[in-house]
């Protein structure tokens, strides 16, 4: 609690206070009231960054949930060679986001990167991933999905351990095949885990896109990978507009809170419909 208060609550309250001021880090802060909040809704760069953030969430969360679920089912199964897969799915947790971003930037290098070399084996001329307005955002999303999978797999493994083997035995007696059991038995029984994973990943793709886009593309090309968090960072430390940057950060916090409230509402609706 002490650490949470010192490093989360107090800075958040400080950011809330700064959002009512104009401050460039050097001159004394000047109170401007709600000007920074009003500026949010008239700033085209903010709307572009918000749209990019939304695309990161839409493009990343669903594939992460689905792939994580399927890999967890595979890892939970007692199949030959699955122990090797259990080792490799932990790999993204070894490196920090900064180190992983540098490695993936090298993999995406248009001339010497492994990705384009593999594509060339199939006769495909790979693009300049991180400098192409079409491919830069998908390239970052793929990297973020890779980084998010370990925690998703771990959570799903915990959910799968709570599913009774009796329901699978009963389903087998009724003639249900493997795919039928997967979608009709396994998936519904890990629904609470799916909701938790969805919330965590939605929040993660909102905030976690900052490091990845900063290191790999710096928001380019033409702002196609500049998330709301990265835009707030640039406003704070490039433009030295701390007040407006604080308002941007609080707006991002409100968005993440809205995601949590929305998912909680879905949980209540599902519980009510199942009674």
Buried (B, 14 or more C-beta within 10 A) or exposed (E): EEEEEEEEEEEBEEBBEBBBBBBEEEEEBEEBEEBBBEBBEEBEEBEBBBBBBBBBBEBBBEBBBEBBBEBBBBBBEEEEEEEEEBEEBEEBEEBEBEEBBBEBBEBBBBEEBEBBEEBEEEEEEBBBBBEBEEBBBBBBBBBBBBBBBBBBBBBBBEBBEEBEEEBBEEBEEEEBEEEEBBEEBBEEBBEEBBBBBBBBBBBBBBBBBBBBBBBBBEBBBEBBBBBBBBBBBBBBEEEEBBBBBBBBBBBBBEBBEEBEEEBEEEBEEEEEEEE
